[in-house]
Structure formats: structure tokens, C-alpha cells
Amino acid sequence: METETKVTDEQKEKLAYYRVISDAYKRRFKLRYILFHKILTHMLSKMKEEVTVYCLMDEIRQIHKTM
């Protein structure tokens, strides 16, 4: 049996929104995005993807605590 992945219209809209915002960021802040990409690539080469995502989420939590 095949497992079907159903994507709702709401999920499609969210994904489209995220793509537009991230593309706008990439264009507006080219150098920052290049640095972010290099750091993220380095992290992925040194650690597993799950650990890298955990590190990013932990940093986001810390930033939200200080805001």
C-alpha cells in the first residue's frame, strides 16, 4: 500500500508565504544569507541534521527569552 501525503490548502498557503519571505530575505540581505548558508553547511558537515536543527531551535528559544 502506498502512503498518501495530503497537503491542505492552508498548508500550501503557509508554504508559499514562507517561500516568499525567505526569498525576500535572501535578496535584501545577501551577505547575511551567504554567511548563514556557510555556517549551516559547516554545522551539517560536522553534526547530523537532527542535531543541527536542535541547535537552531535552541538559539531561537534563547532569543525569544531575551526579547
Buried (B, 14 or more C-beta within 10 A) or exposed (E): EEEEEEEEEEEEEEEEEEEEEEEEEBEEEEEEBEEEEEEEEEBEEEEEEEEBEEEEEEEEEEEEEEE
